[in-house]
């Protein structure tokens, strides 16, 4: 785990523990169902990467760096807090995390929310996964006043792309949900205008809002997630939240989060069967070349084009890369 991230996390853990004493309830929006569960609940979180070359063949990162996932940063909170929101502007903390993987500013923002409106209960983290298909696991606690979970994981490499959840409510009236599974899709933080995984830094001015990346948006053929033949992108990751059976031991913060680069097993094997077709892409034709032939007789001239993207997974094959046509030489003496 990054040193700056570890220091920031430790600082926030101390703050969260101190906030546990003497917190007065704050007003809660009336249009959101109230959680009346009487006890706290512990959950395990399993993040599973599904970022394979078969499912996402276009410009799939294989080196410097290869496809992988950053640390997970999560927060348990009340309904009046958001770490990030679709169609809203990313905070400076989210910007720094999604562009550079730096967590300090994001952690400070969480800390400020906890001090100002007591909307944050605790923070959770899980270590980075070195690979597109690994797993990471951690545990966390929720209670009635703070029954929501949000988290963010950076897609590496990318300009400012990430996956995550915004305010999943784990409470259902007077009881806690046993299991929650969510397929995850890529988001653009709206702070960098790069189109591909390995694009150089290109700041978005003015800043855009957070948007979900789809198979047709952004509608630019250079975009790494642009698959016009698909109606929807396959999920790039998945999170599973499972309520832990109560024991006499009280655990208020995650202990020894883990990561694994092993391939998914069981029912998740079927996810490996996703093969997204990638059609061949070619350049525009070059200008016609010189006419080659004897004076007074017809000759031949050629033009060419080159492959931009090779096909994959039964995508459309490449067309001819060279054409010729008859011509008559110019400037004959």
VEXPALUM-916342 format. One record per residue (C-alpha): y, z, x; residue in one letter. Coordinates in steps of 0.001 Angstrom, whole numbers, padded with zeros to 6 digits, always signed. Layout:
N
YZXA ...
This chain:
333
+000000+000000+000000X +003506-000851+001253X +005301+002112+002927X +008479+001708+000882X +006409+001496-002291X +004490+004677-001374X +007699+006599-000668X +009280+005429-003904X +006161+006295-005885X +005923+009799-004404X +009607+010382-005164X +009126+009378-008783X +005961+011452-009217X +007911+014555-008190X +010597+013654-010695X +008110+013076-013514X +006484+016439-012912X +009880+018149-013028X +010795+016352-016240X +007751+017838-017917X +009637+021125-018366X +012407+021661-020865X +012604+018144-022335X +014228+017992-025765X +013098+015349-028221X +015363+012364-028556X +015909+010324-031750X +013245+007664-032285X +013908+004419-034194X +012762+004828-037801X +011249+001353-038072X +008498+002214-035555X +005431+004138-036842X +005357+007696-035562X +002432+008883-033474X +001090+012204-034764X -001879+012628-032418X -002039+016309-031560X -003629+016018-028119X -002937+014025-025012X -005262+011176-024088X -006501+009844-020779X -007163+006135-020249X -008724+004016-017568X -007032+000717-016785X -008937-002243-015392X -006980-005306-014301X -009109-008419-013760X -007720-011513-012085X -008906-014844-013510X -006833-017041-011229X -009504-019483-010051X -009165-022974-008649X -011367-024276-011463X -009084-022860-014179X -005815-023620-012342X -006531-026518-009958X -002968-027780-009606X -001456-026743-006255X -003873-023795-006090X -002805-021640-003104X -005584-021549-000514X -003737-020305+002560X -000426-018873+003880X -000847-016883+001638X -003854-017581-000577X -003837-016715-004297X -003636-012955-004810X -002068-010147-006855X +000510-007545-005882X +000365-003827-006565X +000459-002921-010234X +003378-000747-011302X +003133+000808-014753X +004973+003331-016898X +003994+005474-019879X +006995+005871-022129X +008503+006184-025584X +009519+003348-027898X +013137+003380-026697X +012327+002206-023161X +011409-001215-021767X +010441-002011-018196X +010853-005689-019035X +011110-007798-022195X +010458-011420-023015X +013652-013337-023812X +015791-010657-022156X +017323-010598-018680X +015274-009052-015883X +016732-005957-014237X +017528-005931-010535X +014357-003921-009983X +012182-006475-011756X +013965-009217-009832X +013239-007673-006432X +009636-006943-007367X +008819-010398-008749X +010577-012266-005922X +009706-010107-002909X +007181-007494-004028X +009683-004712-003223X +009336-001774-005612X +012055+000679-004610X +014796-000496-006998X +012347-000780-009899X +011131+002770-009314X +014735+004019-009198X +015385+002339-012550X +012406+004150-014051X +013689+007395-012544X +017130+006865-014074X +015623+006224-017514X +013632+009435-017238X +016745+011430-016326X +019071+009848-018876X +017053+009564-022083X +013757+011315-021244X +011967+008146-022332X +009577+007996-019373X +006548+010273-019114X +004817+009072-015957X +004232+006211-013573X +000941+004648-012561X -000026+002252-009837X -003008+000302-008573X -003462-001377-005187X -002974-005085-004561X -005911-007477-004930X -006424-009887-002032X -007779-012781-004079X -007221-014455-007416X -010345-013022-009088X -010548-009401-007937X -010103-006213-009911X -007989-003079-009651X -008446+000183-011510X -006451+003330-012197X -006073+006113-014771X -003135+007498-016722X -002202+009932-019492X -000245+009522-022722X +000840+011834-025526X +002436+011471-028943X +006068+011294-027800X +005214+008839-025013X +002363+006702-026332X +003429+003335-024906X +002289+001572-021737X +004117-001146-019793X +003252-002639-016424X +003981-005561-014142X +001982-007389-011450X +003478-010092-009251X +001726-013454-008847X +001462-014110-005090X +002637-016588-003911X +005296-017580-006442X +009090-017833-006807X +009456-015001-009364X +006349-015193-011542X +004398-012245-012869X +001990-010978-015505X +002188-007739-017438X +002486-006008-020777X +005562-004742-022556X +005148-001597-024665X +001534-001500-025810X +001210+001411-028247X -002065+003252-027639X -001592+005504-030646X -002761+004615-034150X -001302+007132-036571X -002958+010482-035860X -005503+009262-033309X -005785+007301-030072X -007227+003811-029797X -010617+003717-028080X -010324+000304-026412X -007563-002271-025966X -008007-005621-024194X -005191-008089-023587X -005330-011559-022041X -002451-012053-019646X -000389-015205-019113X +002292-016003-016520X +005960-015171-017001X +009052-016408-015180X +011557-013653-014379X +014431-016128-014620X +015898-015292-011212X +014504-018082-009009X +014387-021783-009865X +011337-022764-007817X +008766-024957-009581X +005717-024410-007383X +003769-021454-005995X +005144-022055-002500X +008703-023112-003378X +011425-021867-001017X +013893-019338-002382X +016308-021027-004802X +018375-018513-006751X +018944-019221-010447X +022690-019160-011153X +023470-018022-013760X +020362-015920-014246X +018003-016982-017019X +016087-014742-019397X +012424-013882-018913X +010256-016628-020407X +006546-017228-020742X +005227-020122-018685X +003008-022485-020674X +001106-025705-020071X +004191-027655-021169X +007088-025330-020255X +008916-025765-017962X +008405-029420-018820X +008614-030695-015257X +005607-032486-013729X +006138-030655-010436X +005578-027253-012033X +002393-025577-010808X +001359-024636-014371X +002207-028012-015951X -000964-029327-017656X +000205-031701-020416X -003362-032307-021642X -003780-028625-022519X -002482-027054-025723X -002555-023614-024084X -003088-022314-020572X -006258-020285-020038X -005525-016597-019377X -004745-015982-015715X -005706-012301-015909X -006910-009625-018311X -006306-005904-018737X -008755-003522-020402X -007688-000009-021435X -010473+002443-022285X -010000+005978-023599X -011713+008513-021347X -013849+011168-022977X -012150+014555-022894X -013267+017086-020295X -012030+020528-019300X -010206+018984-016363X -006606+017973-017018X -005435+014969-015008X -001756+014179-015440X -001467+011349-012912X -003829+008649-011631X -006147+009696-008841X -007373+007295-006157X -006631+003926-007757X -009056+001309-006518X -009309-002434-006072X -012259-004764-005717X -012583-008384-004715X -015968-008724-006409X -016366-011408-009017X -016384-010276-012674X -019764-009490-014190X -021310-009219-017633X -019355-010816-020462X -016636-011891-018032X -018958-014376-016335X -018194-016872-019086X -014566-016901-017943X -015673-018511-014686X -016861-021511-016689X -013285-022533-017503X -012586-025882-015872X -009111-027208-016496X -008976-031013-016123X -006391-032210-013649X -005400-035859-013882X -004579-037901-010827X -000869-038302-010145X +000511-041228-008144X +003929-042211-006857X +006010-045097-008142X +005319-048509-006679X +006950-049460-003412X +009109-052609-003331X +007185-055880-002952X +006529-056748+000670X +007312-059998+002487X +005714-063150+001206X +003035-064218+003643X +002076-067890+003611X +002795-071343+004984X +006003-073129+004104X +005629-075288+001051X +002482-073472-000063X +001979-070384-002222X +001587-067123-000388X +000789-063492-001200X +002873-060330-001181X +001776-056731-001678X +003111-053429-002944X +001564-049957-002723X +001750-046462-004096X +000183-043205-002930X -001643-040233-004440X +000497-037194-005199X -002270-035141-006813X -006000-035784-006586X -007973-035369-009833X -010180-032341-010454X -012635-031094-013098X -013211-034516-014701X -009525-035346-014922X -008384-038941-015115X -009260-040929-011993X -006613-042440-009755X -005479-045988-010584X -005305-048792-008022X -003023-048007-005123X -002308-051592-004061X -001340-054755-005929X -000761-058325-004835X +000818-061368-006429X +001424-064975-005559X +004753-065965-004067X +006502-068765-002217X +007901-068053+001239X +011671-068035+001529X +013777-069417+004352X +011324-072142+005322X +012619-074446+008035X 
